Amino acid sequence: MKKQKYLFKKLKAIEVKKGKTISQLLKEMEKTGFQGRKLGEVVEVFEKMIRDKNTTIFFGFAGSMSTTGQWKLVKWLMEKRYIDVLVPTGANISEDIQDTLHGYYQGHWLVNDEELWKLKIFRYYDVFTDGRKYRKMTELIKKFALSLKENYPYSTREFCWLFGKFLAERKIDSLLATAYKKKVYVFCPALVDSEYGVALILAIRKHKKHIILDQTKDFYEITLIGEKSKKTGAVFIGGGVPKDFIQMVAAEKGVIKGETLDYPHHYAIQITTDSPQWGGLSGATFEEAISWGKEARKGKNVQCYCDATIALPLICHALAERVDFERKPPAFLKNLFDEPA
């Protein structure tokens, strides 16, 4: 056995140089080790995904990242069409609205939470927001819900499209308003696990208006995008339901096509703080996903174990320096669905 099998790619130490760009720094980090190396590789793969004209890009946005201001980074990615399909948590597409309308405040994680409750201040680790104003955001969602048709099964794509239109018409800066204007499809499979659920319950209890969300229709529509795509790429910020929903697009395509391994995501990157040994999907490795046909055996797959509030700003600014052009989405997406009424 020859040493050259292992000792062929030499590590290169980072040197401090004045005027170095974020893109240059991440290029240098890519030549180091540990998670710094992985973060550099994530940017490299994301750039390749963007430049690949045959790839449909799915973007999973988990957790409660909008409370920390991360939503404007995702907004920029949609404006550049570096996202074709956004799969967020309900929190991330409601708490951005709270930021626009009422704002968040830097706080502390060691605080009297009982006192906060009495003052109606809600806490997200070290971020505070006014709870009474938060409920005004809930009322805004309810107002929109009351404009919808009863006895019609909406997919969350239809719901989010219409709400994005509602927000855009009122000039409320948000992810859904941006998605509507840029024609990015948004699916939120756990929509009611957020303030949307509260708003829809209020619509029933106070106004006798029952809005139907059809999860099967949701899955049918997003898998239709997967089936019609020449290639797919997946970006996961966190894990959770958004990650698995996007992973299931590849798994379903394989089942429909006859249980082959020929339809996985060609690209996959993830920023996560979850680890695989607990058996959960959020921390599941891409190597494990290969066994399900979700990732390609020879695909460009990179996972970086890092706080997303550190990684995502660096990734987006590096991309702005490397590929600052508006991407053309795959042509088939343009008229795939009729605009909901």
TORKOLKE-324740 format. One line per 10 residues: number of its first residue (from 1); their letters; for each residue x, y, z of N, C-alpha, C. Coordinates in steps of 0.05 Angstrom, whole numbers, padded with zeros to 5 digits. Each point is the difference from the previous one (the first is absolute). Example, Ala and Ser with C-alpha at 12.3 -4.5 7.8 and 13.67 -1.06 7.14 Angstrom:
BEGIN
1 = AS = 00264:-00114:00156:-00018:00024:00000:00018:00024:00000  -00007:00021:-00014:00016:00024:00001:-00015:00022:00014 $
//
This chain:
BEGIN
1 = MKKQKYLFKK = 00017:-00024:00000:-00017:00024:00000:00018:00025:00000  -00007:00019:-00017:00017:00024:-00003:-00012:00024:00015  00018:00015:00013:-00009:00024:00015:-00014:00020:-00018  00008:00001:-00025:-00012:00020:-00018:-00030:-00003:-00004  -00010:-00024:00007:-00029:-00004:-00001:-00014:00019:00019  00013:00008:00022:-00011:00018:00020:00012:00027:00000  00026:00002:-00005:00014:00025:00002:00005:00013:-00027  -00023:00009:-00012:00003:00012:-00027:-00012:00028:-00002  -00016:00008:00020:-00013:00027:-00001:00009:00016:00024  00020:00016:-00004:00013:00014:00022:-00017:00023:00011 $
11 = LKAIEVKKGK = -00002:00001:00027:-00015:00022:00013:00017:00026:-00003  -00014:00022:-00001:00013:00026:-00003:-00010:00019:00022  00019:00010:00017:-00008:00018:00022:-00010:00026:-00011  -00018:00012:00015:-00011:00026:-00007:00018:00022:00010  00006:00019:-00017:00016:00024:00007:-00017:00025:00000  00005:00017:00020:-00016:00025:00002:00011:00020:-00021  -00019:00010:-00016:00007:00020:-00020:-00022:00022:-00001  00009:00024:00002:-00019:00022:-00001:-00015:00002:-00026  -00026:00005:00001:-00016:00002:-00024:-00011:-00026:-00012  00004:-00022:00014:-00009:-00026:-00009:-00031:00000:00000 $
21 = TISQLLKEME = -00012:-00010:-00021:-00029:-00002:-00001:-00010:-00025:00015  -00026:-00001:00005:-00012:-00024:00013:00003:-00024:-00018  -00004:00004:-00026:00003:-00021:-00019:00028:-00012:00000  00020:00018:00001:00028:-00009:00001:00006:-00016:00026  -00010:00011:00022:00004:-00013:00026:-00012:-00029:00000  -00024:-00003:-00011:-00013:-00026:-00001:00015:-00019:-00019  00011:00011:-00021:00016:-00016:-00018:00025:-00011:00015  00011:00016:00017:00023:-00008:00015:-00008:-00020:00022  -00023:00005:00012:-00010:-00019:00021:-00005:-00027:-00012  -00007:-00001:-00025:-00005:-00026:-00014:00025:-00017:-00001 $
31 = KTGFQGRKLG = 00023:00013:00003:00025:-00015:-00002:00011:-00007:00028  -00017:00004:00021:00009:-00006:00027:-00013:-00026:00010  -00012:00000:00024:-00012:-00024:00010:-00024:00006:00017  -00013:-00021:00010:-00023:00001:00018:-00023:00016:-00013  -00016:00014:00016:-00024:00013:-00011:00006:00025:-00016  00023:00012:00004:00007:00023:-00017:00004:-00010:-00029  00012:-00023:-00003:00003:-00012:-00027:-00028:-00006:-00012  -00017:-00011:00017:-00027:-00007:-00010:-00016:00025:-00008  00003:00021:00015:-00014:00025:-00008:00009:00010:-00027  00026:-00001:-00004:00011:00008:-00026:-00011:-00018:-00023 $
41 = EVVEVFEKMI = -00002:-00026:00006:-00011:-00019:-00020:-00029:00005:-00005  -00015:00008:00020:-00029:00006:-00004:-00003:00022:-00020  00015:00021:00002:-00002:00022:-00019:00007:-00009:-00028  00021:-00017:-00002:00008:-00010:-00026:-00022:-00016:-00014  -00013:-00017:00016:-00022:-00017:-00012:-00024:00017:-00006  -00007:00020:00017:-00023:00017:-00005:00005:00016:-00026  00024:00010:-00004:00007:00014:-00025:-00004:-00018:-00024  00009:-00025:00001:-00004:-00018:-00022:-00029:-00005:-00006  -00016:-00002:00021:-00028:-00005:-00002:-00013:00024:-00015  00008:00024:00007:-00011:00024:-00012:00007:00002:-00029 $
51 = RDKNTTIFFG = 00024:-00008:-00007:00010:00002:-00028:-00010:-00023:-00017  -00011:-00021:00011:-00010:-00023:-00015:-00028:00007:-00010  -00003:00005:-00026:-00026:00009:-00011:-00021:-00022:00000  00008:-00025:00005:-00020:-00022:-00001:-00010:-00008:00028  00008:00016:00020:-00006:-00008:00028:-00023:00017:00012  -00019:-00013:00012:-00021:00013:00016:00010:00000:00029  00001:00024:00012:00011:00003:00027:-00022:00001:00021  00001:-00019:00018:-00019:-00001:00023:00015:00011:00025  -00013:00016:00015:00013:00013:00023:-00017:-00004:00025  00010:-00016:00019:-00013:-00005:00026:00009:00020:00020 $
61 = FAGSMSTTGQ = -00019:00013:00014:00007:00021:00019:-00014:-00006:00026  00014:-00014:00018:-00012:-00010:00024:00004:00019:00024  -00013:-00007:00022:00003:00014:00025:-00014:00027:00001  00011:00018:00016:-00011:00027:00003:00021:00021:-00007  00010:-00002:-00024:00023:00017:-00009:-00008:00029:-00006  -00025:00004:-00007:-00008:00027:-00007:00001:00019:00023  -00002:-00010:00025:00001:00017:00023:00028:00012:00004  00020:-00012:-00012:00028:00010:00002:00008:00016:-00025  -00018:00006:-00017:00006:00016:-00024:00010:-00015:-00024  00000:-00027:00002:00010:-00016:-00022:-00018:00000:-00024 $
71 = WKLVKWLMEK = -00025:00008:00003:-00019:-00002:-00022:00007:00018:-00023  00014:00022:00005:00007:00018:-00022:00022:-00013:-00018  00016:-00018:00011:00019:-00015:-00016:-00015:-00019:-00019  -00021:-00013:00010:-00015:-00018:-00017:-00016:00016:-00020  -00009:00024:00008:-00014:00018:-00019:00019:00006:-00024  00025:00007:00007:00020:00006:-00021:00004:-00024:-00019  00002:-00024:00012:00003:-00024:-00017:-00023:-00004:-00019  -00025:00007:00009:-00023:-00002:-00018:00000:00022:-00021  00008:00024:00008:00002:00022:-00020:00019:-00007:-00022  00021:-00014:00006:00020:-00008:-00020:-00008:-00027:-00014 $
81 = RYIDVLVPTG = -00023:-00011:00009:-00010:-00026:-00010:00021:-00022:00004  00013:00001:00023:00018:-00022:00008:-00016:-00021:00016  -00026:00005:00002:-00019:-00019:00011:-00024:-00002:-00019  -00008:-00025:-00007:-00023:-00005:-00016:-00024:-00008:00017  00005:-00015:00021:-00021:-00010:00018:00009:00004:00028  -00015:00016:00015:00007:00005:00028:-00019:-00017:00018  00013:-00015:00019:-00016:-00016:00019:00008:00010:00028  -00015:00019:00012:00007:00010:00026:-00018:-00012:00022  00007:00006:00024:-00019:-00004:00022:-00020:00023:00000  -00023:-00004:00013:-00019:00021:00002:00011:00024:00015 $
91 = ANISEDIQDT = 00018:-00005:00019:00012:00021:00016:00016:00019:-00018  00015:-00011:-00019:00017:00017:-00017:-00015:00017:-00020  -00025:-00007:-00006:-00015:00017:-00018:-00023:00015:00014  00002:00001:00026:-00017:00018:00016:00016:00020:00016  00022:-00010:00011:00016:00017:00017:00017:00021:-00015  00002:-00004:-00027:00012:00021:-00017:-00020:00023:-00001  -00026:-00006:-00001:-00020:00021:-00001:00001:00016:00026  00003:-00014:00023:00003:00013:00025:00024:00019:00000  00021:-00008:-00012:00024:00017:-00002:-00006:00025:-00015  -00013:-00003:-00023:-00007:00023:-00017:-00019:00019:00015 $
101 = LHGYYQGHWL = -00021:-00010:00012:-00021:00016:00012:00008:00011:00028  00013:-00016:00016:00004:00008:00028:00028:-00003:00010  00016:-00018:-00011:00028:-00002:00007:00006:-00019:00023  00026:-00006:00003:00010:-00016:00021:00022:00016:00015  00006:-00009:00024:00020:00014:00017:00020:-00020:00011  00025:00009:00000:00021:-00017:00013:-00006:-00001:00030  00000:-00024:00011:-00005:-00003:00028:00021:-00017:00014  -00008:-00019:00017:00019:-00017:00014:-00013:-00026:00006  00016:-00022:00001:-00012:-00026:00006:-00003:-00005:00030  00013:00016:00016:-00003:-00002:00029:-00017:00024:00010 $
111 = VNDEELWKLK = -00026:-00006:00003:-00019:00022:00005:-00024:-00012:00016  -00015:00017:00013:-00024:-00009:00014:-00023:-00004:-00020  -00004:-00025:-00008:-00020:-00005:-00021:-00029:00004:00010  -00004:-00004:00026:-00027:00005:00011:-00006:00030:-00002  00020:00017:00004:-00004:00029:-00003:-00005:00007:-00029  00014:-00013:-00018:-00005:00004:-00029:-00029:-00007:-00007  -00010:-00022:00011:-00027:-00008:-00006:-00020:00022:00009  00005:00010:00024:-00018:00021:00011:00001:00025:-00017  00023:00006:-00012:00003:00023:-00017:-00008:-00006:-00029  -00008:-00024:-00005:-00006:-00009:-00027:00023:00004:-00020 $
121 = IFRYYDVFTD = 00023:-00009:00009:00024:00000:-00017:00007:-00029:-00005  00002:-00008:-00026:00007:-00027:-00007:00030:-00002:-00005  00011:-00023:00009:00030:-00003:-00002:00007:-00024:-00019  00019:00005:-00017:00013:-00021:-00016:00030:00000:00008  00007:-00016:00018:00027:-00001:00011:00009:00028:00009  00015:00015:-00017:00009:00026:00009:-00013:00023:-00017  -00023:-00006:-00012:-00015:00019:-00016:-00028:00004:00013  -00009:00025:00001:-00026:00007:00012:-00018:00012:-00022  -00026:-00003:00003:-00019:00015:-00016:-00025:00006:00017  -00014:00021:-00008:-00024:00009:00014:-00023:-00020:-00006 $
131 = GRKYRKMTEL = -00009:-00014:00021:-00021:-00021:-00004:-00026:00011:-00010  -00008:00024:00010:-00025:00011:-00010:00001:00007:-00029  00022:00010:-00009:00003:00006:-00028:00003:-00025:-00017  00011:-00021:00013:00001:-00026:-00014:-00028:-00010:-00006  -00019:00004:00018:-00027:-00008:-00005:-00013:00017:-00022  00010:00024:-00005:-00010:00015:-00023:00008:-00013:-00026  00024:-00012:00000:00008:-00016:-00023:-00018:-00024:-00005  -00008:-00013:00023:-00020:-00022:-00002:-00026:00010:-00012  -00009:00023:00008:-00025:00011:-00011:00003:00006:-00030  00023:00008:-00009:00005:00005:-00028:-00004:-00026:-00016 $
141 = IKKFALSLKE = 00012:-00022:00011:-00003:-00026:-00014:-00030:-00008:00000  -00013:00004:00022:-00029:-00007:00001:-00016:00017:-00020  00007:00025:-00002:-00014:00017:-00020:00002:-00011:-00028  00025:-00009:-00007:00004:-00013:-00026:-00016:-00025:-00002  00000:-00017:00021:-00014:-00026:-00001:-00030:00004:-00005  -00011:00021:00011:-00028:00005:-00003:-00008:00008:-00029  00021:00006:-00016:-00006:00007:-00028:00000:-00025:-00018  00008:-00023:00011:00002:-00025:-00016:-00027:-00014:-00002  -00001:-00018:-00020:-00024:-00016:-00005:-00003:-00022:00021  -00024:-00005:00008:-00006:-00023:00017:-00004:-00025:-00018 $
151 = NYPYSTREFC = 00003:-00023:00011:-00005:-00025:-00014:00018:-00004:-00025  00023:00014:00000:00019:-00004:-00021:00026:-00010:00013  00011:-00023:-00010:00024:-00010:00012:00025:00014:-00011  00011:00018:00015:00024:00015:-00008:00025:-00017:00006  00018:-00001:-00019:00027:-00009:00007:00014:00024:00014  00021:-00005:00015:00013:00023:00012:00014:00017:-00021  00006:-00011:-00023:00011:00016:-00022:-00021:00021:-00008  -00025:-00008:-00003:-00021:00019:-00007:-00005:00020:00022  00000:-00010:00025:-00005:00018:00023:00023:00021:00001  00025:-00009:-00002:00022:00018:00002:00002:00020:-00024 $
161 = WLFGKFLAER = -00008:-00010:-00023:00000:00018:-00024:-00020:00023:00004  -00024:-00007:00009:-00021:00020:00004:00007:00019:00023  00012:-00011:00022:00007:00017:00022:00024:00018:-00009  00018:-00010:-00016:00021:00017:-00011:-00011:00023:-00017  -00020:-00006:-00015:-00013:00021:-00016:-00013:00021:00018  -00014:-00010:00021:-00012:00017:00021:00020:00019:00012  00023:-00011:00008:00021:00015:00013:00013:00020:-00020  00005:-00009:-00025:00013:00017:-00020:-00018:00024:-00006  -00026:-00004:-00002:-00018:00021:-00006:-00001:00021:00023  00007:-00008:00024:00001:00018:00023:00028:00009:00006 $
171 = KIDSLLATAY = 00018:-00007:-00018:00029:00008:00002:00012:-00008:00027  -00007:-00024:00009:00012:-00011:00024:00023:-00018:-00008  00024:00010:00005:00024:-00014:-00007:00002:-00027:00015  00003:-00022:-00015:-00001:-00026:00012:00009:-00021:-00021  00005:-00024:00010:00008:-00022:-00017:-00022:-00007:-00020  -00025:-00002:00010:-00022:-00008:-00018:-00006:00022:-00021  00002:00025:00007:-00003:00022:-00020:00021:-00002:-00021  00025:-00005:00008:00022:-00003:-00019:-00004:-00025:-00018  -00008:-00022:00012:-00005:-00025:-00015:-00022:00005:-00021  -00021:00015:00008:-00021:00006:-00019:00011:00017:-00024 $
181 = KKKVYVFCPA = 00015:00020:00007:00010:00018:-00021:00020:-00014:-00019  00016:-00018:00012:00021:-00014:-00016:-00009:-00027:-00010  -00025:-00007:00006:-00012:-00026:-00009:00016:-00024:00010  00007:00001:00025:00012:-00023:00013:-00022:-00015:00015  -00001:-00026:-00005:-00020:-00016:00014:00007:-00005:00029  -00020:00003:00018:00005:-00004:00028:-00019:-00022:00010  00011:-00021:00013:-00015:-00021:00012:00007:00000:00030  -00021:-00001:00017:00005:00000:00029:-00016:-00023:00012  00011:-00024:00000:-00015:-00024:00008:-00008:00000:00030  00013:00016:00017:-00008:00002:00028:-00010:00028:00006 $
191 = LVDSEYGVAL = -00015:00011:-00019:-00009:00028:00002:-00015:00006:00026  -00017:-00018:00010:-00016:00006:00023:00016:-00003:00026  00025:-00010:-00002:00017:-00001:00024:00014:00027:00003  -00016:00021:00002:00010:00027:00000:-00023:00019:00005  00004:00026:-00003:-00021:00019:00005:-00022:-00003:-00022  00006:-00013:-00022:-00021:-00005:-00020:-00022:-00018:00012  00009:-00019:00016:-00020:-00018:00012:-00018:00015:00019  00011:00019:00016:-00016:00016:00018:-00019:00017:-00016  00009:00012:-00021:-00017:00018:-00017:-00023:-00016:-00012  00006:-00024:-00010:-00021:-00016:-00013:-00021:-00011:00021 $
201 = ILAIRKHKKH = 00009:-00005:00024:-00018:-00008:00021:-00018:00023:00008  00011:00024:00002:-00015:00024:00006:-00022:00005:-00022  00008:-00006:-00025:-00020:00004:-00022:-00024:-00019:00004  00006:-00024:00010:-00022:-00019:00005:-00016:00008:00025  00014:00005:00022:-00014:00005:00025:-00016:00027:00000  00012:00020:-00012:-00013:00027:00002:-00017:00007:-00025  00006:-00013:-00022:-00014:00008:-00025:-00013:-00024:-00015  00002:-00024:00012:-00012:-00024:-00012:00011:-00005:-00028  00024:00008:-00005:00012:-00004:-00027:00021:-00021:00002  -00004:-00022:-00014:00018:-00023:00001:00016:-00002:-00026 $
211 = IILDQTKDFY = 00026:00005:00002:00018:-00001:-00023:00013:-00028:-00001  -00001:-00013:-00023:00010:-00027:-00003:00028:00001:-00013  00019:-00014:00013:00027:-00003:-00011:00004:-00030:-00006  00006:-00006:-00025:00002:-00028:-00009:00029:-00009:-00002  00009:-00016:00019:00028:-00008:00000:00007:-00020:-00022  -00019:-00016:-00009:00005:-00018:-00022:00004:00016:-00026  -00016:00021:-00003:00003:00018:-00023:00028:00013:00000  00008:00008:00024:00027:00011:00004:00021:-00018:-00011  -00001:-00025:00009:00021:-00019:-00008:-00002:-00006:-00029  -00024:-00002:-00011:-00003:-00005:-00029:00013:00023:-00016 $
221 = EITLIGEKSK = -00005:00025:00008:00011:00022:-00015:00030:00002:00001  00012:-00004:00024:00029:00003:00002:00014:-00023:-00014  -00012:-00024:00001:00012:-00023:-00014:-00003:00003:-00030  -00020:00014:-00009:-00003:00005:-00029:00023:00017:-00010  00008:00020:00017:00024:00016:-00007:00024:-00018:-00002  00004:-00018:00019:00022:-00018:00000:00001:-00018:-00024  -00024:-00011:-00008:-00002:-00018:-00022:00006:00014:-00027  -00006:00025:-00002:00004:00015:-00025:00028:00013:-00001  00014:-00001:00021:00027:00012:00001:00021:-00019:-00013  00018:00011:-00016:00022:-00016:-00011:00019:-00008:00022 $
231 = KTGAVFIGGG = 00006:00018:00018:00017:-00004:00023:-00011:00016:00023  00006:-00009:00025:-00009:00015:00023:00024:00005:00019  -00001:00023:00013:00019:00006:00021:-00015:00008:00025  00011:-00007:00023:-00013:00005:00026:00019:00016:00018  -00011:00022:00011:00015:00016:00020:-00017:-00002:00026  00013:-00008:00021:-00014:-00003:00026:00013:00019:00021  -00016:00019:00009:00009:00016:00023:-00015:-00011:00024  00014:-00016:00016:-00012:-00016:00021:-00011:-00026:-00012  -00019:-00012:00014:-00010:-00026:-00010:-00031:00000:00002  -00010:-00017:00018:-00029:-00001:00005:-00017:-00008:-00023 $
241 = VPKDFIQMVA = -00025:00009:00001:-00019:-00006:-00021:00009:00011:-00027  00010:00024:-00002:00009:00010:-00027:00020:-00019:-00013  00019:-00010:00015:00020:-00018:-00011:-00012:-00026:-00010  -00017:-00012:00016:-00011:-00026:-00008:-00019:00003:-00023  -00015:00022:-00001:-00019:00004:-00022:00014:00002:-00027  00023:00014:00000:00016:00002:-00024:00014:-00027:-00007  00009:-00014:00021:00013:-00026:-00005:-00021:-00020:-00012  -00024:00002:00009:-00021:-00018:-00010:-00007:00004:-00029  00007:00024:-00011:-00004:00005:-00028:00017:-00019:-00017  00025:-00004:00009:00018:-00019:-00014:-00009:-00028:00004 $
251 = AEKGVIKGET = -00008:-00007:00025:-00008:-00027:00006:-00025:-00008:-00016  -00019:00019:-00002:-00025:-00006:-00014:00005:-00004:-00030  00019:00016:-00011:00006:-00003:-00028:00012:-00027:-00006  00016:-00010:00018:00011:-00027:-00003:-00021:-00021:00001  -00019:00003:00018:-00022:-00020:00002:-00017:00000:-00025  -00007:00024:-00009:-00017:00003:-00024:00014:-00012:-00025  00026:00004:-00001:00016:-00010:-00023:00009:-00029:00002  -00008:-00013:00022:00006:-00029:00002:00022:-00007:00020  00002:00015:00023:00019:-00007:00021:00029:-00003:-00010  00008:00019:-00016:00028:00001:-00008:00015:00022:00015 $
261 = LDYPHHYAIQ = 00026:00000:-00002:00016:00021:00013:00008:00022:-00019  -00016:00004:-00021:00007:00018:-00021:-00011:00028:00002  -00015:00006:00022:-00014:00026:00001:00005:00015:00026  00023:-00002:00013:00006:00015:00024:00006:00029:-00006  00003:00016:00021:00009:00028:-00004:00029:-00002:-00010  00007:00016:-00020:00027:00000:-00010:00019:00017:00017  -00012:00019:00014:00015:00017:00018:-00015:00000:00027  00014:00001:00022:-00012:00003:00026:00019:00013:00020  -00009:00021:00013:00016:00013:00021:-00018:00005:00024  00012:-00002:00024:-00015:00005:00024:00018:00014:00021 $
271 = ITTDSPQWGG = -00013:00019:00013:00012:00013:00024:-00017:-00009:00023  00013:-00013:00019:-00015:-00012:00023:00017:-00001:00025  -00014:-00001:00023:00014:-00005:00025:-00009:-00027:00011  -00016:-00015:-00015:-00009:-00026:00008:00020:-00022:-00008  00001:-00021:00016:00019:-00021:-00006:-00014:-00026:-00005  00012:-00019:-00015:-00014:-00023:-00010:-00005:-00023:00020  00015:-00001:00022:-00002:-00024:00017:-00027:-00002:00015  -00016:00021:00000:-00026:-00002:00014:-00022:-00011:-00019  00007:-00004:-00025:-00019:-00013:-00019:-00020:00018:-00013  00000:00026:00006:-00019:00018:-00011:00007:00009:-00028 $
281 = LSGATFEEAI = -00020:00009:-00015:00004:00009:-00027:00017:00025:-00002  -00004:00019:00019:00015:00025:-00001:00030:-00004:-00002  00010:-00020:00016:00029:-00005:00000:00009:-00022:-00017  -00019:-00013:-00015:00007:-00023:-00017:00020:00009:-00021  00020:-00017:-00004:00021:00007:-00020:-00010:-00005:-00028  00013:00013:-00019:-00006:-00005:-00028:00008:-00028:-00009  00019:-00012:00014:00007:-00028:-00005:-00023:-00018:00006  -00013:00005:00023:-00024:-00015:00007:-00022:00004:-00021  -00003:00025:-00010:-00021:00006:-00020:00004:-00015:-00026  00025:-00007:-00006:00006:-00015:-00025:-00015:-00027:00001 $
291 = SWGKEARKGK = -00002:-00012:00024:-00014:-00025:00003:-00030:00001:-00006  -00010:00025:00000:-00029:00004:-00006:-00004:00011:-00029  00022:00004:-00014:-00002:00011:-00027:-00004:00030:00000  00005:00013:00022:-00005:00029:00002:00024:00017:-00009  00024:-00010:00004:00024:00013:-00009:00016:-00018:-00019  00015:00013:-00017:00015:-00015:-00021:00026:-00012:00012  00006:-00024:-00008:00025:-00013:00010:00025:00016:-00008  -00001:00012:-00023:00023:00017:-00009:-00009:00029:-00002  -00020:00007:00016:-00010:00028:-00001:00019:00019:00015  -00006:00025:-00003:00015:00021:00014:-00015:00006:00026 $
301 = NVQCYCDATI = 00007:-00014:00021:-00014:00001:00026:00018:00010:00022  -00008:00021:00014:00016:00011:00021:-00018:00008:00024  00008:-00010:00023:-00013:00009:00025:00020:00014:00018  -00009:00023:00010:00017:00016:00017:-00014:00003:00027  00013:-00008:00021:-00011:00002:00027:00007:00027:00012  -00019:00018:-00002:00004:00028:00008:-00026:00014:00006  00000:00019:00017:-00024:00017:00005:-00007:00015:-00026  -00025:-00002:-00009:-00008:00012:-00025:00002:00031:00001  -00002:00012:00024:00002:00029:00002:00029:00009:-00005  00019:-00018:00001:00028:00005:-00007:00004:-00006:-00030 $
311 = ALPLICHALA = -00009:-00024:-00008:00006:-00010:-00027:-00015:00015:-00022  -00026:00004:00003:-00016:00010:-00022:00009:00028:-00009  00006:00019:00018:00009:00026:-00009:00026:-00002:-00016  00018:-00018:00008:00026:-00003:-00014:-00005:-00012:-00028  -00017:-00020:-00001:-00007:-00013:-00025:-00011:00020:-00020  -00020:00015:00009:-00014:00019:-00018:00019:00022:-00010  00017:00010:00018:00018:00022:-00008:00022:-00011:-00019  00008:-00025:00004:00019:-00012:-00018:-00012:-00004:-00028  -00025:-00008:00000:-00014:-00004:-00026:-00004:00027:-00014  -00006:00021:00015:-00003:00027:-00012:00026:00009:-00014 $
321 = ERVDFERKPP = 00022:-00009:00011:00026:00007:-00012:00007:-00018:-00024  -00011:-00024:00000:00008:-00019:-00021:-00020:-00001:-00024  -00026:00000:00007:-00020:-00004:-00021:-00022:00020:00002  00006:00025:00001:-00020:00021:00004:-00014:00007:-00026  -00016:-00020:-00010:-00017:00004:-00023:-00027:-00013:00006  -00020:00009:-00015:-00027:-00012:00004:-00002:-00025:-00017  -00004:-00022:00013:-00001:-00026:-00013:-00027:-00005:-00014  00000:-00014:-00022:-00025:-00007:-00013:-00008:-00027:00010  -00025:-00002:00011:-00009:-00026:00010:-00006:-00020:-00023  -00002:-00025:00006:-00008:-00020:-00021:-00026:00009:-00013 $
331 = AFLKNLFDEP = -00001:-00002:-00026:-00023:00011:-00015:-00026:-00014:00007  00000:-00025:00007:-00025:-00015:00005:-00015:00011:00024  00014:00014:00018:-00013:00010:00024:-00020:00023:-00005  00004:00014:-00023:-00015:00024:-00005:-00030:-00005:00000  -00009:-00020:-00014:-00029:-00005:-00003:-00008:-00027:00012  00014:-00010:00019:-00005:-00026:00011:-00027:-00001:00015  -00007:00022:00014:-00025:00001:00015:-00016:00024:-00008  -00026:-00002:00000:-00017:00023:-00005:00001:00018:00025  -00001:00026:-00004:00001:00018:00023:-00026:-00003:00016  00001:-00006:00026:-00025:-00004:00015:-00016:00026:00002 $
341 = A = -00026:-00004:00001:-00018:00024:00002:-00009:00004:00029 $
//
